[in-house]
Amino acid sequence: MKTVAIIGAGLCGATAAAELVRSGHNVAVFDKGRSVGGRMSSKRTEAGYLDMGAQYFTARSETFQRQVQSWLDAGCVEVWNCNTASLADDEGRSALDSSPDQQLRYIGTPSMQAPVKAVLAGIPVLTNCRIHALQRQGPGWTLIDDSGARHTGFSSVLLTVPPAQAEQLLVNSGLPGMLTAQDSLLEPCWAVAVRTEATTSADAIFCQHPRLRFISHQATKTGRSRCYVLHFNAEFSRDHLDQPADFWFGQAVDVLQSALGIEGVIEPVAAHRWLYASQNPALEPPGIIALPDGNLWLGGDWSYGGRVENAWLAGLDLAANVIRYGNR
């Protein structure tokens, strides 16, 4: 029986793993983080979870709608009944306007990574394990982690990490590069959570703002801490990428006060730097990438333009490649 190594335990890697197990493969999943989920992870706090990465997801294709329905039936996903608004900034003057729509938005419950955990149920996952290099040994692969430990016996390898990390792994392994513009395909984002008793009329605020991309009020999400989470846009995040957390807390307070008119005490809770967050709209998505004759494939949400749904679709396509070509 063929054994497949999957590096990255986000939704893409989880979906590929589950599909391969269903097709009769053995699978082992590796992730450098403390838990599964990738950018669908939530931070656990004493007051509840905080969604510092993906705030919600949508389902456009019929196949993903069926998958989401199965998660709804299982109770690991629910509809986020949020009030939506738009925040515009014109020469320093901000305006918050209600912007209702008919779009169904979904969240994991009680945390955003709940559906990823459900997909990976019963599948071996090794967390806190950063794979440093790959080594081809005959027809198979060996994975070498940061501690020097060797994980052997894999017929195929799937890389479902961000492109820049995948490319670095290939360099460490003495393998040819497979991606162009890998450093700019995904853009950075600083995410900042703050707590205040004040509220606004909106829970999901889409921003056309010199600093912001999105503001989420977590109070309407099951199991979450009652916080605001602010996602700063790629340009502002890149320009201030190495600033400490205190800088970002200050920016969050300033925006909530000046743009949303929030008064009273605003307490810092958490700040997280995503080096690889949103898709760069100026670059063409590369699709699934294969190393010729190597039983090695790369893919992720970035393959098809970002979004949670595309992570799931990429996972299906990666598994299909292994099933179709992995016996060479």
C-alpha positions as CSV (number, residue, x, y, z in Angstrom):
1,M,0.0,0.0,0.0
2,K,1.3,3.4,-1.0
3,T,2.1,5.9,1.8
4,V,1.8,9.7,1.2
5,A,3.4,12.5,3.2
6,I,1.5,15.7,3.3
7,I,3.3,18.8,4.6
8,G,0.8,21.4,5.9
9,A,-2.4,20.7,8.0
10,G,-4.6,23.4,6.7
11,L,-7.8,22.7,4.9
12,C,-6.0,21.8,1.6
13,G,-3.7,19.3,3.2
14,A,-6.6,17.9,5.3
15,T,-8.8,17.5,2.3
16,A,-6.1,15.7,0.3
17,A,-5.4,13.4,3.2
18,A,-9.0,12.4,3.6
19,E,-9.4,11.8,-0.1
20,L,-6.3,9.6,-0.2
21,V,-7.4,7.6,2.8
22,R,-10.7,6.9,1.2
23,S,-8.9,5.7,-1.9
24,G,-6.9,3.2,0.1
25,H,-3.6,5.1,0.7
26,N,-1.7,5.4,4.0
27,V,-1.2,9.0,4.9
28,A,0.9,11.0,7.4
29,V,0.4,14.7,7.8
30,F,3.1,17.1,9.2
31,D,2.7,20.6,10.4
32,K,5.0,23.1,12.1
33,G,2.2,24.6,14.1
34,R,0.8,23.5,17.5
35,S,-2.5,22.5,16.0
36,V,-4.2,21.9,12.6
37,G,-6.0,24.6,10.6
38,G,-3.4,26.9,9.1
39,R,-4.9,30.2,8.3
40,M,-8.3,28.8,9.5
41,S,-6.9,28.6,13.0
42,S,-8.4,30.3,16.0
43,K,-6.5,31.5,19.1
44,R,-7.8,30.0,22.4
45,T,-8.3,32.5,25.2
46,E,-9.9,32.3,28.6
47,A,-12.9,34.2,27.3
48,G,-13.3,32.1,24.1
49,Y,-11.7,31.7,20.7
50,L,-10.4,34.5,18.6
51,D,-10.4,34.2,14.8
52,M,-7.1,35.8,13.9
53,G,-7.0,34.3,10.4
54,A,-10.0,33.5,8.1
55,Q,-13.1,35.3,9.5
56,Y,-15.6,33.3,7.5
57,F,-16.0,31.4,4.3
58,T,-18.5,31.1,1.4
59,A,-19.5,28.2,-0.8
60,R,-20.0,28.9,-4.5
61,S,-19.5,25.6,-6.3
62,E,-22.1,22.8,-5.9
63,T,-19.5,20.3,-4.7
64,F,-18.3,22.6,-1.9
65,Q,-21.9,23.4,-1.0
66,R,-22.4,19.7,-0.4
67,Q,-19.3,19.5,1.7
68,V,-20.4,22.5,3.8
69,Q,-23.8,21.0,4.3
70,S,-22.2,17.9,5.7
71,W,-20.3,20.1,8.1
72,L,-23.5,21.9,9.1
73,D,-25.2,18.5,9.7
74,A,-22.2,17.5,11.9
75,G,-22.4,20.7,13.9
76,C,-18.8,21.8,13.2
77,V,-20.0,24.7,11.0
78,E,-22.8,27.2,11.3
79,V,-24.0,30.2,9.3
80,W,-22.7,33.5,10.6
81,N,-25.7,35.7,10.9
82,C,-23.8,39.0,10.7
83,N,-24.7,42.5,9.9
84,T,-22.4,43.8,7.1
85,A,-21.2,47.3,6.5
86,S,-18.6,49.1,4.4
87,L,-16.1,51.6,5.8
88,A,-14.8,54.2,3.3
89,D,-12.2,56.8,3.9
90,D,-12.1,59.9,1.8
91,E,-9.1,62.2,2.6
92,G,-9.1,61.3,6.2
93,R,-12.9,61.4,6.7
94,S,-14.4,57.9,7.4
95,A,-17.9,56.8,6.7
96,L,-19.5,53.6,7.9
97,D,-22.5,52.5,5.9
98,S,-24.8,49.5,6.3
99,S,-24.3,47.2,3.3
100,P,-26.7,44.2,3.7
101,D,-26.5,41.4,1.1
102,Q,-27.8,37.8,0.7
103,Q,-24.4,36.1,0.9
104,L,-24.3,33.1,3.2
105,R,-21.2,33.2,5.3
106,Y,-20.0,30.2,7.4
107,I,-17.8,29.8,10.4
108,G,-16.4,26.8,12.2
109,T,-17.8,26.1,15.7
110,P,-16.6,26.5,18.3
111,S,-13.5,27.6,16.4
112,M,-12.6,28.2,12.8
113,Q,-10.5,25.1,12.5
114,A,-13.3,22.8,13.6
115,P,-14.1,21.6,10.0
116,V,-10.4,20.9,9.4
117,K,-10.2,18.8,12.6
118,A,-13.3,17.0,11.4
119,V,-11.8,16.2,8.0
120,L,-8.6,14.9,9.7
121,A,-10.4,12.7,12.3
122,G,-8.5,9.4,12.5
123,I,-5.6,10.5,10.2
124,P,-2.1,10.6,11.7
125,V,-1.0,14.2,12.2
126,L,2.4,15.2,13.6
127,T,2.3,18.8,14.8
128,N,5.2,20.9,16.1
129,C,7.2,19.3,13.3
130,R,8.9,21.6,10.7
131,I,10.1,19.6,7.7
132,H,13.5,21.1,6.7
133,A,14.4,19.0,3.6
134,L,13.3,16.2,1.4
135,Q,15.5,13.4,0.2
136,R,14.8,11.1,-2.7
137,Q,15.8,7.5,-2.0
138,G,15.2,5.2,-4.9
139,P,11.5,5.4,-5.8
140,G,10.6,6.9,-2.5
141,W,11.0,10.0,-0.3
142,T,12.5,10.7,3.1
143,L,11.5,13.8,5.1
144,I,14.1,15.4,7.5
145,D,12.7,17.7,10.2
146,D,14.5,20.5,12.0
147,S,15.7,18.2,14.8
148,G,17.4,15.9,12.2
149,A,14.8,13.1,12.6
150,R,14.1,11.2,9.4
151,H,10.6,10.2,8.4
152,T,10.9,7.5,5.7
153,G,9.0,5.3,3.4
154,F,6.8,7.7,1.4
155,S,5.9,7.1,-2.2
156,S,4.6,10.6,-2.8
157,V,4.8,14.0,-1.1
158,L,2.3,16.9,-1.2
159,L,3.4,20.4,-0.2
160,T,0.4,22.4,0.9
161,V,2.3,25.2,2.6
162,P,2.6,28.8,1.3
163,P,4.6,29.1,-1.9
164,A,7.6,30.9,-0.4
165,Q,7.9,28.2,2.3
166,A,7.5,25.4,-0.3
167,E,10.2,27.0,-2.5
168,Q,12.6,27.2,0.5
169,L,12.0,23.6,1.2
170,L,12.9,22.7,-2.3
171,V,16.1,24.8,-2.1
172,N,17.0,23.0,1.2
173,S,16.5,19.7,-0.6
174,G,18.7,20.5,-3.6
175,L,15.6,20.2,-5.9
176,P,14.8,22.6,-8.8
177,G,12.6,25.5,-8.0
178,M,9.0,25.1,-9.2
179,L,7.5,28.5,-8.6
180,T,7.9,32.0,-10.0
181,A,7.1,35.1,-7.9
182,Q,6.7,32.8,-4.9
183,D,7.6,35.6,-2.5
184,S,4.8,37.8,-3.7
185,L,2.0,35.4,-4.6
186,L,0.6,35.7,-1.1
187,E,0.7,39.1,0.7
188,P,1.2,39.8,4.4
189,C,-1.4,40.9,6.9
190,W,-1.2,42.0,10.6
191,A,-4.3,40.9,12.6
192,V,-5.0,42.6,15.8
193,A,-7.6,41.8,18.5
194,V,-8.8,44.3,21.0
195,R,-11.6,44.3,23.6
196,T,-14.1,47.1,24.4
197,E,-17.6,47.2,25.8
198,A,-18.6,49.6,23.0
199,T,-20.3,48.1,19.9
200,T,-21.3,49.2,16.4
201,S,-24.2,48.3,14.3
202,A,-22.1,46.0,12.1
203,D,-20.3,42.7,12.8
204,A,-18.5,42.3,9.4
205,I,-17.0,45.6,8.0
206,F,-15.4,45.6,4.6
207,C,-12.9,48.4,4.4
208,Q,-11.8,50.8,1.6
209,H,-9.3,52.4,3.9
210,P,-5.6,53.4,3.8
211,R,-4.8,51.0,6.6
212,L,-7.6,48.4,6.8
213,R,-9.0,45.5,4.9
214,F,-11.6,44.1,7.3
215,I,-13.0,44.5,10.8
216,S,-14.9,41.7,12.6
217,H,-16.9,41.9,15.8
218,Q,-16.7,38.5,17.2
219,A,-19.7,38.8,19.6
220,T,-22.1,37.2,17.1
221,K,-19.8,34.1,16.5
222,T,-20.5,31.1,18.7
223,G,-17.7,30.3,21.1
224,R,-15.7,33.4,20.5
225,S,-14.3,36.1,22.7
226,R,-16.2,39.4,22.6
227,C,-13.5,41.3,20.7
228,Y,-12.9,43.3,17.6
229,V,-10.4,41.7,15.2
230,L,-8.9,44.2,12.6
231,H,-7.1,42.9,9.5
232,F,-4.7,45.6,8.2
233,N,-4.3,45.6,4.4
234,A,-1.3,44.2,2.6
235,E,0.3,47.5,1.7
236,F,0.2,48.9,5.3
237,S,1.2,45.6,6.8
238,R,4.2,45.3,4.4
239,D,5.3,48.9,5.1
240,H,5.3,48.2,8.8
241,L,6.0,44.5,8.8
242,D,8.5,44.3,11.6
243,Q,6.8,46.8,14.0
244,P,6.2,45.3,17.5
245,A,2.7,44.4,18.8
246,D,2.4,47.7,20.7
247,F,2.6,49.6,17.4
248,W,-0.3,47.5,16.0
249,F,-2.4,47.9,19.2
250,G,-2.0,51.6,18.8
251,Q,-3.1,51.5,15.2
252,A,-6.2,49.4,16.1
253,V,-7.2,51.8,18.9
254,D,-6.7,54.8,16.6
255,V,-8.9,53.3,13.9
256,L,-11.7,52.3,16.2
257,Q,-11.8,55.7,17.7
258,S,-11.4,57.8,14.6
259,A,-13.2,55.7,12.0
260,L,-15.9,54.0,14.1
261,G,-16.3,56.5,16.8
262,I,-15.8,54.0,19.6
263,E,-15.4,55.6,23.0
264,G,-14.2,54.3,26.3
265,V,-11.5,51.8,27.2
266,I,-10.0,49.7,24.4
267,E,-7.8,46.8,25.7
268,P,-5.2,45.0,23.7
269,V,-5.7,41.3,23.5
270,A,-3.6,39.7,20.7
271,A,-1.6,40.6,17.6
272,H,-0.5,38.1,14.9
273,R,1.7,38.7,11.8
274,W,0.7,36.6,8.8
275,L,3.6,36.7,6.4
276,Y,1.5,34.9,3.8
277,A,-2.2,35.8,4.0
278,S,-4.2,37.1,1.1
279,Q,-3.8,36.4,-2.6
280,N,-1.9,39.1,-4.6
281,P,-4.6,40.1,-7.2
282,A,-1.9,41.3,-9.7
283,L,-0.5,37.8,-10.2
284,E,-2.1,34.9,-12.0
285,P,-2.8,31.8,-9.8
286,P,-0.5,29.0,-10.9
287,G,-2.7,26.0,-10.3
288,I,-1.5,22.7,-9.0
289,I,2.3,22.3,-9.7
290,A,4.0,18.9,-10.3
291,L,7.7,18.0,-10.2
292,P,8.0,15.9,-13.3
293,D,8.5,12.1,-12.5
294,G,9.0,12.9,-8.9
295,N,5.7,12.1,-7.2
296,L,5.9,15.5,-5.7
297,W,3.1,18.1,-6.0
298,L,2.5,21.6,-4.7
299,G,-0.9,23.2,-4.1
300,G,-3.1,25.3,-1.9
301,D,-5.8,28.0,-1.9
302,W,-3.2,30.1,-3.8
303,S,-3.4,27.6,-6.7
304,Y,-6.8,29.0,-7.7
305,G,-6.9,32.5,-6.4
306,G,-7.2,32.2,-2.6
307,R,-10.3,31.6,-0.4
308,V,-11.2,28.7,1.8
309,E,-13.2,27.0,-0.9
310,N,-10.2,27.0,-3.2
311,A,-8.1,25.4,-0.5
312,W,-10.6,22.5,-0.4
313,L,-10.7,22.2,-4.2
314,A,-6.9,22.2,-4.4
315,G,-6.8,19.4,-1.8
316,L,-9.1,17.3,-4.1
317,D,-6.9,18.0,-7.1
318,L,-3.7,17.1,-5.2
319,A,-5.3,13.8,-4.1
320,A,-6.4,13.1,-7.7
321,N,-2.9,13.6,-9.0
322,V,-1.5,11.1,-6.5
323,I,-4.2,8.6,-7.3
324,R,-3.7,9.0,-11.1
325,Y,0.1,9.3,-11.3
326,G,1.5,8.1,-7.9
327,N,2.1,4.6,-9.0
328,R,4.8,5.5,-11.5
